[in-house]
Amino acid sequence: MTKIKAILIDDEQGARNVLTNLLEKNATHIDIVATCSNLEDGVNQIKALQPNVIFLDVQMPNYAGYEIVNFFDKIDFEIIFVTAYDQYAIKAFELNAIDYLVKPIDRNKLVETLKKLENKINEQVALVDYQELLNTIKDKDYKKIVIPELGNRRIVDLDSIIAIEANGAYSNIYLKENKTITVSKNLKYFEEVLPKDSSLFRSHRAWIINLEHIELINKTERNIILANGTIRAKISRARIEAFEEAIL
């Protein structure tokens, strides 16, 4: 599961400790990157660390939590208000907060709120993928692929892919500049999602290669050398004829 970066802002040390302990026990995917005792410090940490979510106390010295909107031109992170007074729920939803937690925090309510947070963030990731797809179709530019990577999404130019190698239920993707990433998708997945008219070719049950990056072909041993000799792929006997047609 993707790590969700969180910042806690509460003027009470005890309250920060309690929420930290609850999150550590009930949400291992939440990474608390900072805790702050006032809104001013919180704003600075938000700008520096760019969290996905902030847990924000409502009543604090100098500035109330809901005054955070005065410090940002755009709120591009999620907000979960933490308050001792249920009446602040109205203010929370006026600011489009995901939810609010009333002190003392109920564990079941926290779990429910975290589920809302996960769903919201997953929707945002899906929206990014969808927007990239729309842009590609609009521009008639079928040169990118969205690759799932440790819960995130990596957008990769097809011409930067040198080869994709099967690795059990995973795949190793060899990119330019000696970069390699491993993703939890098998080779069949890539064969289905890659554009049919791309230069990526299924040469073997364990390999998809980029025809543009071939350096040497050994037909006797059925080896294909790519990327200045750094990658040695295979071509199956059954795919030789299709391969020869593809490189003509």
N, C-alpha and C positions, 0 to 999 in steps of 0.2 A: 504494500500500500504506500502511496506517496506520502512523504513527510509534509506535514502542514506546519509552517512557521508561525509561531504565536508570540505575542507580547502581552504581558500582564501589567495593567496600570491601576494601582490602588494605593492610597496613602497609608493604609494599615499593614504593617509588616506581617502580623498574624494572618490577616486575610489573604495576603499574597502566598504565605506558606501553605495555608489550607488548600487553596486552589491549585497550587503547584503539586501538592501531594495527590489530590484527587485526579488531576490530569495524568500524572505519572502512573497511577494505578489503573485508570480506566481508559486511557487513550495513548497507547505507546507510539502511535503515529503522529502525535502532537509534539513538535520540537519547540520548547520554550527558549527563544533566542534572547530575551531580555525581560527583566521585571523593573518597574519604575514606580516611584512613590508620588509622582505628581504629573499633571498633564503636559507641562512644558518639556520635561525630560522624555516623556512618552512620545511626544511629537518628534523630537530629535531622533529618537531610536527608530521610529517608524520610517522616517526619511532615509536613515542610514541603512536599515536592515530589510526594508520592504517585506513585512510579514504578510501572510495570507489572512490572518485574523488577529484582532486585539480583544482581550477581555478587559472591559473598561468600567471602573467604579464610577458611579454617578456623582456622589457627593464627595468632593475633595476641596482642600484649601485653594484659594486663588481662582481656580477655574473648575466649574462643574464638568463632568465627563461629556455631556452632550454639547458642550461648547467646542468640541474638537473640530466641528465643521468650519469654524472660523480660521483654522490653521492650514486648511488645504483647499486648493482650487477644485480638486476632484478627489473623492473618496474611492480609492481603488483597492480597498481591503475590506474584509468583513468585520462587523462589530457585534460583539455579544456584551450587553450591559450586565453589570453585577451591582445589585442594589439591596439595601435593607428595607426599601419601601416599594411596595407593589405599585404604587401610583405612578412610578416612573416608567412603567411599561408603555404607557401611552406615548411618552416622549421617545422611547426607544424605537417604536414602530414609525413614528413621524420621521425618524432619521434612517429608515429602512434597515434597521438592525435585524440580524437573523432571528435573534431571540434575546431574552433576558433571564438572568438567574437571580433569585431572591436569597439573601443571606438569612440564616445559614444554608449553604447550598445543599440541596437534596441530590444524592447520587443518581437516582433514576431520572430526575429532570436534567441533570448534566448529560447523561448518556443520550437522552432524547435530543437535546440541543446540539450535541456533537454530530448526531446523525444528520440533522438539518444542514449543518456546516459542510459535512462531506458531500451531501447531495448537491449543494449549491456550487461547491468547487468543481465537482465532476461535470456539472452542467456548463460551467465556464470553460473547462478544457474541451468539452465536446463542441462548444460554440467556436472556439479557436480553430479546431479541425474543420468544422463546417465552413467557416469563413475562408480558410485557405483553399478548400475545395472549390468554393464559389469563385474565388479570384482566379484560380487555375482555369476553370471553365470559361470565365468571362474573357480572359486573355488568350484563350486557345493555346495555353502553354502547359502541355502535359509533361513537364520535366521535373516534377517534384513528387515526393512520396512522404506520407506521414507515418513515422515509425514509432510504435509503442516502446518505451524504454523506461523500466523501473517505475511504472505508473505515470510517467510523463509522456509528452509527445515531442519527438524530434522531427523537424521538417528538413529533408535532405534532398539536394539536387541529384537527379538520377545520374548525371555524368560524373559525379564525385564518387559513385560506387564502383569499385574495381571488381569485386566479387562477393558472393554470399555463399557461405559454407554451412552445410547442415551440421548440427552439433546436438544430436538426440532430439529432444523436444524444443531445443533452442536453435538459434542461427547466429553465426559470426558474420558480421558485415564489415568488410574491409574497405576503407575509404582512402581517399588521397591523403598525402602527407603522413603516411604510416599510422593512421588512426584506425582503431578497431573497436566496434561496439557489439555487445552480445544482447540479444533480445529474446523474449519468451514466445517466439513464433517460429513454426517450422518452415521448411523450404516451400512446401505446398502453399502456404499462406501467401508468400511473396510471388510465387508463380501466378496466383490468381489475381493479385491486386496490381501487379506491374502492368503498365500499358503494353499492349500487344505489339505496337510499332516501335518500342524502345530498343536500344542496343543491348539490353540484358537478355541473355540466352541461357536456357536450361540445358547444360551440356552433360549432366550426369545426375544420378539420384542424389548426390551429395553436393552438387555445385550449380550455381547460377553465375555466369561470368559476363563481364561487360566487353563486348566485341571491340570497343574502341580502345581498350587497354591491353590488348594482346601484344606480347613482345616476340614470342616464339611458339611454334607448334611442332610437336614431335608425334607424327601420326603412327609411328611404329609402336611407341610406348603409350600412345594416346594421352600425352601430357600437354597442358597449355600453360605457358609461362606468362605471367602478367606483372605489371608494375616493376619494371627493371629487374626482373628475376626474383623478386621478394615473395611472390605467391605462385605456387605450383598447383594448378587445378587439374581435374581429370575430365576426359570426354569418353562417354560410353560407346561401345561398338554400335549400338542401335541408334545413336544420335549423330554419327559421323556424317551421313548424307545430308541431314537437315542443317548441320553445322556448316558444311561446305557451301550449301545454298545461301546461308545467312551471311557469309563473309564475302560472297561474290559482289 
